[in-house]
Amino acid sequence: MTLPDNNKNPQNLSTLKMTRTPHLDQGCVEAKRAEIKAHFINGYETYEDLFKCLADDSCFYAQPEPLRHPLIFYYAHTAVFFVNKLKVAKIIDNSIDESIESMMAIGVDEMSWDDLNEANYDWPEVTAVQAYRDQVKALVLSLIDTLPLTLPMQWEDPFWIIMMGTEHERIHLETSAVLIRQLDITQVRNRPSWPRHQSDHDVVVNRLLPVPAGTVVQGKQWPGKTYGWDNEYGHQQSEVSGFKASQYLVSNHEFKQFVDDGGYQDQKWWTEEGWLWREYQQASHPIFWLKRQDQWYYRSMTEELPMPWSWPVDVNYLEAKAFCNWLAARNGKAIRLPTEAEWYRLYDHTMTEHYPNWSQTPGNIDLTYAASSVPVDRFTFGEQGFGDVIGNVWQWTESAIDGFDGFKVHPAYDDFSVPTFDGQHNLIKGGSWASTGNEVLKSARYAFRRHFFQHAGFRYVESEQTVDQTFNTYETDELISQYLEFHYGKTYFSVPNFPKACIEALIPHVDPQMNGKALDLGCAVGRSAFELARYYDHVDALDFSTRFIRNAINLVEHGEVKYLIPTEGEITELKSFQLADLDLGDKIHNIDFAQGDACNLKEKYDDYDLIFAGNLIDRLYQPKQFLLSIQERIKPGGYLVLTSPYTWLEEFTEKHNWLGGLKVNGENVTTLDALKTLLKPSFDMVAMPMDVPFVIRETARKHQHTIAQLTIWKKHR
C-alpha cells in the first residue's frame, strides 16, 4: 500500500547531504582542516534546519517530554557546549553570554521515570538564542582556521574539542528529532528537507537465522582513525557462542500480536521495573501508535498517518523485554534481546564495508534515504539477508554499558560516560535513520535509561547463553576517587574527617526546633548530607556533577563504594567503604540526591531550616548572585552555613565576581568582609568564625593541607 503523500516531495530522499565523519589519523593538514570545517558547518546548519519543523516560535517552549527540558534549551545547548568545552580546554578565555551559558549547560539524565522536571527558568527569546548560535558559529569557524592541527589527532589536541562539539551536536540532532516527534501534531510542520518514507507493503514473516560462534574484539586504540567518545576506548575480547537472530527488526505488525494478546495488561511478561513504568504511564501500546475509531495510526516526526505495519516498532527497553518474555513463553524457546557482543558478532558476520569508507550507504542511516523508518526488509545484509543490521531504528540490547579495560575519562567531558556506568543504562546499537557522524560507526556506544524513548526498536535472539550483567563495581576516575577517600577514607595527620567535623561544629549553634529540613549544596559524594541526616528530618543534597551524585546514590543503593586511589606512579590501592559504618539506620531514606546548579536552583528547593554550602562559594561563577538569591529559600529563623578556604581562582570565578581577596581603592577586602556586608541586612552571625582544617590525599606521599573558615548565619525573623 502507499501512504498519503502530504509533503509532496517527488523524491523519497532527504535533501540534507550529510558529511561523513572525518578520518583523523592521516592526510594533508590543510585539506583535513577544510574537511573538518565542512563537517562542522554541515552538522550545525542541519541542526538549525531541524528546528524549522516547529510550527512557530511558541513551540520552542513546549515540553513534549516531562523528563526533559523544552526545545529552546536544546537549540541553545549544542552551541553552549562548544563554548564551555573550549573554555575548559583553555582554548578560549571568555564567555559569549554568561546567562545563556549557565542556563543551557546541564541537560537531564533523571534518576527515575517519575522524576518530573519542575525547573523554573526564564527562557530567552528564540531570536536571542539564534544570535548566540551565530556568534558561536563564527567563533568555531575562526578557530578551525587558526588552531594548530597535527595528524594523527590525539584527544589532548585543541582540534579534538572542535570534533567533540561537532559530534555532540549530531547526537542532539537525533534526540531533538525524537522530542519533536513527541510534540502535539499542531506544533509541527512538514519540510521538504525532512521527508518521510512514502510506502508500506505486505508484512514479511520474521524467522530466526543462525549466527556462527566467533571472537569479538571491542575497543578503539590510539591513535584513533575517527573521533570517539571515551567509553569507546580500551579493550574487551569475548568468545561468543553460536546463536539465532531474528532476520528482521520487530515490525509494527509483529508487535501488534503482543498488544492484541493483552501483553500490556499482563504483569507476568514484565520486569519489576517495567511493570512499575507501565502502571505509572498507564501504557497500553507503543508511544508512537495512535488509535482512533478502532483504526491504528502512526506518528512520524511531523505527520500522523495510517499505520505502516511493515515498518519497525519504536519502543523502550522495558517494552522490548516484555515482548521477548511473551514470545519465549509462546514459542517455548530461549528468546531474549541480544547482548552488545552478539550484535558485534552479527555485524562481523554480515558487513563487508565499514563507515566512513563505504561507497554507498547500505541501510536507512545517515539521513540518506528518509526522515523516518522504512519497511524492515527494505535493506538486507549478508548472504542470509538479515534486515537492518544497521539503520532504520536503534536496537536495544541486554547489556548495561560499562567501560572497557583501560577506560579513561576525557578531561574535557567528565560527565559523558561515568554517570551511565550504573547498571541502569542499556546499550543501543546499529543507529537509526537519524544517526550521523560518530553514531554510524561500529564502535559507537550509546546508552539510555531503560524507560527512555529514542528512534529505537529491537530484534530478538534465541540463545541458551546466560547474559552476564556484571559491570565495574569500583570507581577508577582519579578525581572522584580522591573525593571518596576525602569523605569516607582514613584520616591523615590526625586531621578529623572534614564533612563530619563541619556538621558537628555547626550543630551546637542552631536551634533544635529548626531541625526539620536541610539543603546541602555542593555535596560532592555525599558525606555532609549523611551527617546532616542525623539531625534533620529531610535533607536535599545537590551537586553540579552527576558523577559525584551517582557515587552517593550508589552508596545508598548498594551499601558500599569501592574505588582505586593512586599510591605511586601507576600503582594503585583498592579501597572500600560500607554504608553501615555510618550507623544511620533508616535516616538514609531521608536524603534526596540530585544534580543541580547552585546559581540556578529549581523552584522546588525552598523553605529550608538550614542550608549548608561546604567549600562552594569560591567555586561559583556568580557567588554574589548565589548569596543574594539563596536567602529567599531559608525560613525566618533558619540558618545559612558557609565553609570555604577562600581560594579564589579565575578558572572558576572571573575576577570581577570575586567576593574578597581583592584591593578596593587601595584597601584590602577579605571574603569575610564581603560576607558581612552582603548578609548583614537579613542575617546575624551567631558564632565567631571557626577554622576547620582538612587534608586531601593525592598519593601516598603527597597531600593537600588546607584550612577552611566556617561561618554560621541566622536569618532575621
C-alpha positions in Angstrom: 0.0 0.0 0.0 1.0 3.6 -0.5 0.8 6.1 2.4 -0.7 9.6 1.8 2.0 11.9 0.4 1.4 15.1 2.4 4.8 16.7 1.8 4.6 16.5 -2.0 8.3 15.7 -2.2 8.8 14.0 -5.5 11.8 12.0 -4.2 11.9 9.8 -1.2 15.4 11.1 -0.4 16.5 13.6 2.1 17.8 16.8 0.6 20.2 17.1 3.6 23.5 15.9 2.3 25.4 14.6 5.4 29.1 14.7 5.5 30.9 11.5 6.7 32.9 11.8 10.0 36.5 12.7 9.1 39.5 10.4 9.3 41.8 11.9 11.9 44.9 9.7 11.6 46.3 10.8 8.3 46.1 13.2 5.3 47.1 16.6 4.2 46.8 19.0 7.2 45.1 21.9 5.2 42.8 19.5 3.4 41.9 18.0 6.7 41.2 21.4 8.2 38.8 22.1 5.3 37.1 18.7 5.8 36.6 19.3 9.5 35.2 22.8 8.7 32.7 21.3 6.2 31.7 18.6 8.8 31.1 21.3 11.4 29.1 23.6 9.1 27.0 20.7 7.8 26.1 19.5 11.3 25.5 23.0 12.6 23.2 24.1 9.8 21.4 20.7 9.6 20.6 21.1 13.3 19.1 24.5 12.8 17.1 23.2 9.8 15.6 20.5 12.0 14.1 23.1 14.3 12.3 24.7 11.3 10.0 21.7 11.6 8.4 23.6 14.5 5.1 25.3 13.6 6.1 28.6 15.2 8.4 30.1 17.9 6.0 29.3 20.7 6.7 25.6 20.1 10.3 26.1 21.3 8.9 26.4 24.8 6.7 23.3 24.7 7.9 20.4 26.8 7.0 17.3 24.9 8.7 15.0 27.4 8.3 15.9 31.1 11.7 14.3 31.9 13.5 16.7 29.5 13.8 20.5 29.0 11.7 22.4 26.4 13.2 22.5 22.9 14.6 26.0 23.4 17.1 24.5 25.8 18.4 22.0 23.2 18.5 24.7 20.4 20.9 26.7 22.6 22.7 23.8 24.4 24.7 22.5 21.5 26.2 25.9 20.9 26.8 26.4 24.6 28.6 23.1 24.7 31.2 24.4 22.2 31.9 27.5 24.4 32.0 25.7 27.7 34.3 22.9 26.4 36.6 25.4 24.7 36.9 27.2 28.0 37.6 24.0 29.9 40.3 23.1 27.4 41.8 26.7 27.8 41.4 27.3 24.1 39.3 30.5 24.8 39.2 32.6 27.9 35.9 34.5 27.8 32.2 33.6 27.6 29.9 34.9 24.9 26.8 35.2 27.0 27.1 34.1 30.7 23.3 33.9 31.2 22.7 31.6 28.3 25.8 29.5 29.0 24.8 28.9 32.7 21.2 28.2 31.9 21.8 25.9 28.9 24.7 23.9 30.2 23.1 21.0 32.1 20.7 18.6 30.4 18.6 15.9 32.0 19.5 12.4 33.0 16.9 11.9 35.6 17.2 9.1 38.2 13.8 7.6 37.6 10.9 7.6 35.1 8.7 9.5 37.6 11.4 12.2 38.4 9.5 15.0 36.7 11.4 18.2 35.8 9.9 21.1 37.7 12.6 23.6 36.7 11.6 27.3 36.7 13.6 29.0 34.1 13.3 32.4 32.4 14.0 31.0 28.9 15.5 33.5 26.4 13.7 34.6 23.2 14.3 32.5 20.1 15.9 35.5 18.4 18.4 35.8 21.3 19.4 32.1 21.0 19.7 32.4 17.3 22.0 35.4 17.7 24.0 33.4 20.2 24.3 30.5 17.8 25.5 32.8 15.1 28.3 34.1 17.4 29.4 30.6 18.3 29.4 29.6 14.7 31.7 32.5 13.8 33.9 31.7 16.8 34.3 28.0 15.8 35.0 28.8 12.2 37.7 31.2 13.2 39.3 28.6 15.5 39.2 26.0 12.7 41.1 28.4 10.6 43.7 29.2 13.2 44.2 26.4 15.7 47.3 24.2 15.3 46.3 20.9 13.6 48.5 17.8 13.7 47.8 14.3 12.4 47.2 11.7 13.8 44.9 13.7 16.1 45.1 12.9 19.8 42.3 13.8 22.3 44.6 16.3 24.1 44.8 18.3 20.8 42.7 21.5 20.5 41.0 20.2 17.4 39.7 17.3 19.4 37.4 19.8 21.2 36.1 21.0 17.8 35.3 17.4 16.8 33.8 16.8 20.3 31.4 19.7 19.8 30.5 18.7 16.3 29.7 15.1 17.2 27.9 16.2 20.3 25.6 18.3 18.1 24.9 15.3 15.9 23.8 13.3 19.0 21.3 16.1 19.8 20.2 16.2 16.2 18.8 12.8 16.8 17.5 13.3 20.3 15.8 16.6 19.3 14.1 14.8 16.4 12.6 12.4 19.0 11.3 15.3 21.1 9.8 17.0 18.0 8.1 13.7 17.3 6.6 13.8 20.8 5.1 17.3 20.3 1.4 17.7 19.5 0.8 17.4 15.8 -0.4 21.0 15.7 3.0 22.2 16.8 5.0 20.8 13.9 5.0 21.2 10.1 6.4 19.3 7.2 9.6 20.4 5.4 10.9 19.2 2.1 14.3 18.6 3.6 12.9 16.1 6.1 10.7 13.8 4.0 9.3 10.6 5.5 9.3 7.3 3.5 6.1 7.1 1.4 5.2 3.4 1.2 4.2 0.4 3.1 3.7 -3.2 1.8 2.6 -6.6 3.0 4.5 -7.6 6.1 7.2 -10.2 5.9 7.3 -13.2 8.3 10.1 -12.9 10.8 12.2 -16.0 11.4 15.3 -17.0 13.3 18.5 -17.4 11.3 21.8 -18.9 12.6 24.8 -16.7 13.5 28.0 -18.8 13.9 30.2 -18.6 17.0 33.2 -16.3 16.9 35.6 -14.0 18.7 34.5 -10.4 19.2 37.1 -7.7 19.9 35.9 -4.3 21.1 37.6 -1.1 21.9 39.3 1.7 19.9 43.0 2.1 20.2 45.3 5.1 19.9 45.8 6.8 17.5 42.1 6.5 16.5 41.2 6.6 12.9 38.0 8.6 13.7 36.6 10.6 16.6 35.4 8.5 19.5 33.9 9.1 22.9 35.9 8.0 26.0 33.7 4.9 26.5 34.8 3.5 23.1 38.5 3.2 24.0 40.1 0.3 25.8 40.0 -3.4 25.1 37.5 -6.2 25.5 37.6 -9.6 23.9 34.7 -12.1 24.1 34.1 -15.6 22.8 30.5 -15.5 21.5 28.7 -18.8 21.3 26.6 -19.5 18.2 23.0 -18.2 18.4 20.0 -17.5 16.3 18.9 -13.9 15.5 15.6 -12.7 14.0 16.0 -12.0 10.4 14.3 -8.6 10.7 13.7 -6.0 13.3 10.3 -6.5 15.0 7.8 -4.7 12.9 4.7 -2.9 14.0 2.7 -5.8 12.7 4.7 -8.4 14.7 4.5 -6.3 17.9 0.7 -5.9 17.5 0.4 -9.6 18.3 1.7 -8.8 21.7 -0.7 -5.8 22.1 -3.7 -7.9 20.9 -2.8 -10.7 23.3 -3.1 -8.3 26.2 0.6 -8.0 26.7 0.4 -4.5 28.3 -2.2 -5.8 30.8 -0.4 -8.9 31.9 2.3 -8.3 34.6 4.0 -11.7 34.1 5.7 -10.6 30.9 7.3 -7.5 32.5 10.3 -7.0 34.7 9.6 -5.3 38.1 10.9 -2.0 36.8 9.0 -2.4 33.5 5.7 -3.0 35.3 6.1 0.0 37.6 6.7 2.1 34.5 3.7 0.6 32.7 1.5 1.3 35.7 2.8 4.8 36.1 2.3 5.7 32.4 -0.9 3.5 32.0 0.7 2.4 28.7 -1.4 0.1 26.5 0.6 0.3 23.3 3.8 1.9 21.9 4.1 5.7 22.3 4.0 6.5 18.6 0.9 4.5 18.0 -2.5 6.3 17.9 -5.9 4.7 17.9 -9.0 6.4 16.5 -12.3 4.8 15.9 -10.8 1.3 16.0 -8.1 2.3 13.4 -4.4 2.4 14.2 -2.3 5.4 13.1 1.4 6.1 13.4 3.2 9.3 14.4 6.2 10.1 12.3 8.3 13.2 13.1 5.9 15.6 11.5 2.8 13.6 10.5 0.1 11.2 11.6 -0.6 8.5 9.0 -2.3 5.1 8.7 -0.2 2.5 10.5 2.7 1.3 8.3 2.7 -2.2 9.6 5.9 -3.2 7.7 8.0 -0.5 9.5 9.9 -1.3 12.7 8.1 -0.7 16.0 9.5 2.1 18.2 9.7 1.1 21.9 11.8 1.4 25.0 13.9 -1.4 26.5 11.1 -2.3 29.0 8.6 -2.9 26.3 11.1 -4.8 24.1 12.0 -7.0 27.1 8.3 -7.7 27.8 7.7 -8.8 24.2 10.7 -11.1 24.3 9.4 -12.8 27.5 6.0 -13.2 25.9 7.4 -14.6 22.7 9.7 -17.0 24.6 6.7 -18.4 26.5 4.6 -18.6 23.3 7.2 -20.4 21.3 8.9 -22.4 24.1 12.3 -21.0 23.1 15.0 -19.1 24.9 14.1 -15.7 23.4 15.7 -12.5 24.6 17.4 -9.4 23.4 21.0 -9.7 22.1 24.0 -8.6 24.1 26.4 -6.0 22.8 28.9 -8.7 21.9 26.2 -10.7 20.0 25.3 -7.6 18.0 29.0 -7.2 17.1 29.1 -10.8 16.0 26.1 -10.3 13.8 27.8 -7.2 12.4 31.0 -9.0 11.7 29.0 -11.9 10.1 27.1 -9.7 7.6 29.1 -6.5 6.9 31.7 -6.2 4.3 32.3 -2.4 4.1 32.6 -0.1 7.1 31.6 3.5 7.7 33.0 6.0 6.8 34.7 4.0 3.9 31.6 2.6 2.3 30.9 3.5 -1.3 27.2 3.7 -0.9 25.1 3.9 2.3 23.9 0.3 2.8 21.0 1.0 5.1 18.5 3.6 6.3 21.0 5.6 8.2 23.0 8.9 7.9 19.8 10.7 6.7 20.4 9.2 3.3 17.0 7.8 2.4 14.3 9.3 4.5 13.5 11.2 7.7 11.6 8.2 9.0 11.7 4.4 9.2 11.2 2.2 6.1 10.0 -1.4 5.9 12.1 -3.8 7.8 13.0 -5.8 4.7 14.0 -2.7 2.6 17.7 -3.1 3.4 19.3 -6.5 3.9 22.8 -7.6 4.8 24.9 -10.7 4.3 24.1 -13.9 2.3 21.3 -14.8 4.7 19.6 -11.4 4.1 19.4 -10.1 7.7 17.4 -6.8 7.7 18.8 -3.6 9.2 21.9 -4.8 10.8 22.5 -1.1 10.9 20.0 1.7 10.5 16.2 2.2 10.5 16.0 2.2 14.3 18.5 1.6 17.1 18.4 -1.9 18.6 18.1 -2.3 22.3 20.5 -4.8 23.9 20.6 -6.7 27.2 23.9 -5.1 28.0 24.3 -2.4 30.6 27.1 0.0 29.4 30.4 -0.2 31.2 33.9 0.9 30.5 36.4 -1.4 28.7 39.7 -2.4 30.3 41.9 0.7 30.1 38.9 3.1 30.2 39.8 6.7 31.0 37.6 9.8 31.4 38.2 12.5 28.9 39.2 15.5 31.0 37.1 18.0 29.0 33.9 16.0 29.3 34.0 14.1 32.5 30.2 13.6 32.7 29.7 11.9 29.4 30.2 8.2 30.3 30.8 7.6 34.0 27.3 8.6 35.2 25.9 5.8 32.9 28.1 3.1 34.4 25.4 2.3 37.0 23.8 -0.9 35.6 20.7 1.2 34.7 21.7 2.4 31.2 21.3 -0.2 28.4 23.3 0.0 25.2 21.6 0.6 21.9 23.4 -0.4 18.7 23.3 0.0 15.0 22.0 3.5 14.6 18.7 4.9 13.2 17.7 6.8 10.1 18.7 10.0 12.1 22.1 8.8 13.1 25.0 10.6 11.6 28.8 11.1 12.3 30.2 9.0 15.1 26.8 7.4 15.7 27.1 5.4 12.5 30.4 3.8 13.5 30.5 0.2 14.5 32.4 1.3 17.6 29.8 3.8 18.7 28.5 3.1 22.3 25.4 5.0 23.3 23.2 4.0 26.3 19.9 5.2 27.7 17.8 4.6 30.8 15.5 1.7 30.1 12.3 3.8 30.1 13.6 6.4 27.6 12.4 6.6 24.0 14.8 7.1 21.1 14.3 6.1 17.5 14.8 2.7 18.9 13.3 -0.8 18.4 14.8 -4.3 18.6 15.5 -7.6 17.1 15.5 -10.8 19.3 17.8 -13.8 19.5 17.5 -17.4 20.6 20.3 -18.5 22.9 20.8 -20.6 25.9 23.8 -18.5 26.8 23.3 -16.7 30.2 23.7 -12.9 30.0 26.4 -11.6 32.2 25.1 -8.4 33.7 28.2 -7.6 35.8 29.9 -4.3 35.4 32.7 -2.5 37.1 31.9 -2.0 40.7 34.7 0.3 41.6 35.4 3.9 40.8 38.6 4.5 38.7 38.4 8.2 38.0 41.2 9.9 39.9 39.2 13.0 41.0 36.2 11.0 42.1 38.3 8.5 44.0 40.1 11.4 45.7 36.8 12.8 47.0 35.6 9.4 48.0 38.7 9.0 50.1 38.3 12.6 51.5 34.7 11.8 52.5 34.9 8.1 53.6 38.5 7.1 53.8 41.0 7.2 56.6 42.2 10.4 58.4 45.6 11.8 57.7 48.0 13.6 60.0 45.3 13.3 62.8 43.1 15.8 61.0 39.4 14.8 61.5 37.1 14.0 58.6 36.1 17.4 57.2 32.4 17.0 56.3 31.7 15.3 59.6 33.7 17.9 61.5 31.8 20.8 59.8 28.4 19.4 60.7 29.4 18.6 64.3 30.8 22.2 64.6 27.5 23.9 63.5 25.0 21.8 65.4 25.6 23.4 68.9 24.8 26.8 67.4 21.4 26.0 65.7 18.0 25.9 67.3 17.0 22.2 67.7 13.4 23.3 66.9 14.6 24.2 63.4 15.9 20.7 62.6 13.2 19.9 60.1 14.5 20.4 56.5 18.1 21.0 55.3 19.8 21.6 51.9 23.4 20.5 51.3 24.7 22.5 48.3 27.9 21.2 46.7 27.5 17.9 48.4 30.1 16.1 46.2 30.0 12.4 47.1 27.6 12.9 50.0 29.2 12.6 53.4 28.0 16.0 54.7 24.4 15.1 53.6 24.6 11.8 55.6 25.9 13.7 58.6 23.0 16.3 58.3 20.5 13.4 58.2 21.4 12.6 61.8 19.8 15.8 62.9 17.3 16.8 60.2 14.1 15.1 59.2 14.8 15.6 55.4 17.9 16.5 53.5 18.2 17.6 49.9 21.7 17.2 48.6 22.8 18.7 45.3 25.9 18.9 43.2 26.7 20.2 39.8 28.4 17.0 38.8 26.3 13.9 38.2 29.5 11.8 38.7 29.7 12.9 42.3 26.0 12.4 42.8 26.0 9.0 41.3 28.5 7.7 43.8 26.4 9.0 46.7 23.4 7.2 45.3 25.3 4.0 44.7 26.3 4.0 48.3 22.7 4.3 49.3 21.5 1.7 46.8 24.3 -0.9 47.1 25.6 -0.2 50.7 29.2 0.0 49.6 31.5 2.1 47.4 34.8 0.8 46.0 37.4 3.0 44.5 41.1 3.0 43.4 43.5 5.5 44.8 47.0 6.2 43.4 49.9 5.1 45.6 52.9 5.8 43.5 53.0 6.2 39.7 50.8 3.6 38.2 50.5 1.6 41.4 47.0 1.9 43.0 45.2 0.7 46.1 41.7 -0.6 46.2 39.6 1.0 48.9 36.0 0.4 50.0 33.5 1.9 52.4 30.4 0.4 53.9 27.3 2.5 54.4 26.7 0.5 57.6 29.7 2.2 59.1 27.8 5.4 59.2 25.2 3.8 61.5 22.3 5.9 60.1 19.7 3.3 60.1 16.5 4.4 58.3 17.7 8.0 58.2 19.5 7.4 54.8 16.0 7.4 53.3 15.5 11.0 54.4 18.1 12.1 51.8 17.4 13.0 48.2 20.5 13.3 46.0 20.1 15.2 42.7 22.1 17.2 40.1 21.7 20.9 40.4 23.3 24.3 39.7 23.6 26.3 43.0 23.3 29.6 41.0 20.1 28.4 39.2 18.1 26.2 41.5 14.8 24.7 40.7 11.8 26.4 42.3 11.0 23.3 44.5 14.2 23.8 46.6 12.7 26.2 49.1 11.6 26.7 52.7 14.7 25.3 54.5 15.6 25.4 58.2 19.3 25.2 57.3 21.3 25.5 54.1 24.9 24.2 54.2 27.3 25.2 51.4 30.5 23.5 52.0 33.6 24.8 50.2 31.3 26.1 47.5 31.3 29.9 47.2 34.8 30.2 45.8 34.0 27.8 43.0 30.8 29.5 41.8 30.7 31.6 38.6 28.5 34.2 40.4 28.9 33.9 44.2 27.3 37.2 44.9 24.2 36.3 43.0 24.1 33.0 44.8 24.3 34.6 48.3 21.6 37.1 47.5 19.2 34.5 45.9 19.7 31.7 48.5 18.4 33.9 51.3 14.9 33.6 49.9 15.0 29.8 50.3 15.6 29.9 54.0 12.8 30.2 56.6 12.8 33.1 59.0 14.9 32.0 61.9 16.7 29.5 59.7 20.4 29.2 59.1 23.0 29.6 56.3 26.3 27.8 57.0 29.3 28.5 54.8 32.7 27.0 54.6 35.5 28.0 52.3 39.3 28.3 52.2 38.7 31.4 50.1 40.9 30.2 47.3 39.7 32.4 44.5 40.8 31.4 41.0 39.9 32.8 37.7 39.4 29.4 36.2 36.2 29.1 38.3 35.2 32.7 39.0 36.1 35.7 36.9 38.0 38.2 38.9 35.3 40.9 38.8 33.0 38.4 40.6 35.3 37.5 43.5 33.9 38.4 46.9 37.2 39.0 48.5 41.0 38.6 48.2 41.0 42.0 46.5 42.2 45.5 46.9 39.5 48.1 46.6 40.6 51.7 46.5 43.9 50.6 47.8 42.4 48.8 50.8 42.3 45.0 51.5 38.9 43.4 51.2 38.6 39.9 52.6 35.9 37.4 51.8 34.7 37.6 55.4 34.3 41.4 55.0 32.2 40.8 51.9 30.1 38.2 53.6 29.3 40.5 56.5 28.3 43.3 54.0 26.1 41.0 51.8 24.4 39.1 54.6 24.0 41.7 57.3 20.7 43.1 56.0 19.0 39.7 56.6 21.3 37.7 58.8 23.1 37.8 62.1 26.4 35.9 62.6 25.7 33.5 65.6 29.2 32.4 66.3 32.7 33.6 65.7 34.2 32.2 62.5 35.8 28.8 63.1 38.8 27.3 61.3 38.2 23.7 60.1 41.3 22.0 58.6 41.2 19.3 56.0 43.6 17.0 54.2 43.1 15.7 50.7 45.3 12.7 49.7 46.7 12.8 46.2 49.2 9.9 46.5 50.8 8.0 49.4 53.4 10.8 49.7 51.5 13.9 48.6 48.7 15.6 50.4 46.9 18.9 50.4 46.6 20.5 53.8 44.0 23.3 53.8 42.1 25.4 56.4 38.6 26.4 55.6 36.6 29.0 57.6 33.2 28.1 58.8 30.6 30.8 59.5 27.0 30.4 60.7 24.3 33.0 59.9 20.8 33.2 61.3 18.1 34.7 59.2 16.0 37.5 60.8 12.5 36.5 61.9 
